[in-house]
């Protein structure tokens, strides 16, 4: 994989954290805890996205919401892009594979955009949202095009299935 040195590790961007929860296995299957403890008490709602293979969900974010993101079924190539102009990591990106088999989760701070590409036949991605006031709707979000030449993300495809919103920069 190209850019292997760009894998997500804890606090590679201020506030970006990687979680690798414990998992219970037995003859029936397995289960794991996605979020536990006081640091997760501020979550206001959850969202679930189900997508088919080769879909690229574009790089979106906002300036107020934190998100805990995990893949509960399938496998995705997840990308975080720092969009906080006041930091030295502005414009930098990092990636990690998230899947139901590795059970990793990423805590994304405000100002960092998220995007992902569906590697498996289908994938379900869970977002747990935390924000101080009303829900930040799409009008309050920024978009970084999936193929932005300045950010230059190394995606595992050159021909993803995308929506028009993911083709244009929105600040």
C-alpha positions in Angstrom: 0.0 0.0 0.0 1.3 3.4 -0.9 2.0 5.9 1.9 2.3 3.3 4.6 4.0 5.9 6.8 0.7 7.8 6.8 -1.2 5.3 8.9 -3.3 6.6 11.8 -1.7 6.4 15.2 -2.7 8.1 18.4 -2.6 11.9 18.2 -0.8 12.0 14.9 -3.1 15.1 14.6 -4.1 16.8 17.9 -7.1 14.9 19.2 -7.2 12.1 16.7 -7.2 8.8 18.7 -7.2 5.2 17.7 -9.1 2.6 19.9 -8.6 -1.1 19.8 -11.3 -2.6 22.1 -11.3 -5.9 23.8 -13.5 -8.6 22.2 -15.2 -11.6 23.6 -15.1 -14.7 21.5 -16.9 -18.1 22.0 -18.4 -20.8 19.8 -21.3 -18.5 18.8 -19.2 -15.7 17.5 -18.0 -12.5 19.2 -18.9 -9.1 20.5 -17.1 -6.0 21.5 -17.7 -2.7 23.3 -17.5 0.2 20.9 -17.5 3.1 23.5 -17.2 2.9 27.3 -16.3 5.4 30.0 -16.8 9.0 30.8 -15.0 10.3 27.7 -17.9 9.0 25.7 -20.7 10.5 27.8 -21.2 13.5 25.5 -22.4 11.5 22.5 -25.8 12.8 21.4 -26.7 10.4 18.5 -25.5 7.6 16.3 -25.6 7.2 12.6 -25.2 4.1 10.5 -24.1 4.1 6.9 -24.4 1.0 4.7 -22.6 1.1 1.3 -21.6 -1.3 -1.5 -18.2 -2.1 -2.7 -16.2 0.7 -4.5 -18.3 3.5 -3.0 -16.2 6.3 -1.7 -17.9 8.4 1.0 -16.2 11.7 0.7 -14.1 13.7 3.1 -16.5 15.8 5.3 -16.2 17.4 8.6 -17.2 20.5 10.6 -15.7 22.8 13.3 -17.8 21.6 16.3 -18.5 17.9 16.2 -16.4 15.0 17.4 -17.1 11.6 15.9 -16.2 8.1 16.9 -16.1 6.0 13.7 -16.0 2.2 13.4 -16.8 -0.4 10.8 -19.3 -2.8 12.3 -19.5 -5.0 9.2 -17.2 -5.4 6.2 -14.0 -3.5 5.6 -13.2 0.1 4.7 -10.1 2.2 3.9 -10.7 5.1 6.3 -9.0 8.5 5.8 -8.7 11.5 8.2 -7.7 14.9 6.8 -6.7 17.8 9.2 -8.6 20.9 8.0 -7.5 23.1 11.0 -5.6 26.0 9.4 -4.0 27.1 12.7 -2.1 23.7 13.1 1.1 22.6 11.5 -0.7 19.4 10.4 -3.2 21.4 8.2 -3.8 19.6 4.9 -2.1 16.4 6.1 -4.0 13.1 5.8 -3.7 9.6 7.4 -5.4 6.3 6.8 -6.3 3.0 8.5 -8.2 -0.1 7.6 -11.3 -0.4 9.8 -13.3 -3.7 9.8 -15.5 -5.9 11.9 -12.6 -8.3 12.3 -10.1 -5.8 13.6 -12.8 -3.8 15.6 -10.7 -0.6 15.6 -12.4 2.8 16.1 -11.2 6.3 15.4 -12.1 9.3 17.5 -12.1 12.3 15.1 -11.9 15.8 16.7 -13.7 18.9 15.3 -11.9 20.3 12.2 -10.7 16.9 11.0 -12.5 15.5 7.9 -13.5 11.9 7.4 -13.8 9.8 4.3 -13.7 6.2 3.4 -13.7 3.7 0.6 -15.6 0.4 0.7 -13.2 -2.5 0.2 -15.5 -5.4 1.0 -18.6 -6.4 -1.0 -20.6 -4.2 1.5 -19.8 -2.4 4.7 -21.7 -0.8 7.6 -20.1 2.1 9.3 -21.2 3.5 12.7 -20.7 7.2 13.6 -21.2 8.3 17.2 -21.6 12.1 17.2 -20.8 14.6 20.0 -21.5 18.4 19.6 -22.1 21.3 21.9 -25.3 22.8 20.5 -27.7 21.8 17.7 -26.8 19.2 15.2 -24.3 20.6 12.6 -26.1 20.0 9.3 -24.5 19.6 5.9 -24.7 23.4 5.4 -22.2 23.7 8.4 -19.8 21.1 7.0 -16.7 21.4 4.9 -15.9 19.0 2.0 -12.5 18.2 0.6 -12.7 16.6 -2.8 -11.7 13.0 -2.8 -9.0 13.7 -5.5 -7.9 17.1 -4.3 -4.4 17.6 -5.8 -3.1 19.6 -2.9 -4.1 17.1 -0.2 -3.2 14.2 -2.6 -4.8 11.3 -0.8 -3.7 7.9 -1.9 -6.9 6.0 -2.3 -7.0 2.3 -3.2 -8.9 3.1 -6.4 -8.9 5.7 -9.2 -12.6 5.2 -10.2 -14.8 5.2 -7.1 -18.6 5.5 -7.0 -19.1 9.0 -5.6 -21.8 11.6 -5.3 -21.4 15.1 -6.8 -20.9 16.7 -3.3 -17.6 14.8 -3.0 -16.1 16.2 -6.2 -16.0 19.9 -5.1 -14.3 21.7 -2.3 -16.7 23.4 0.2 -15.4 25.5 3.0 
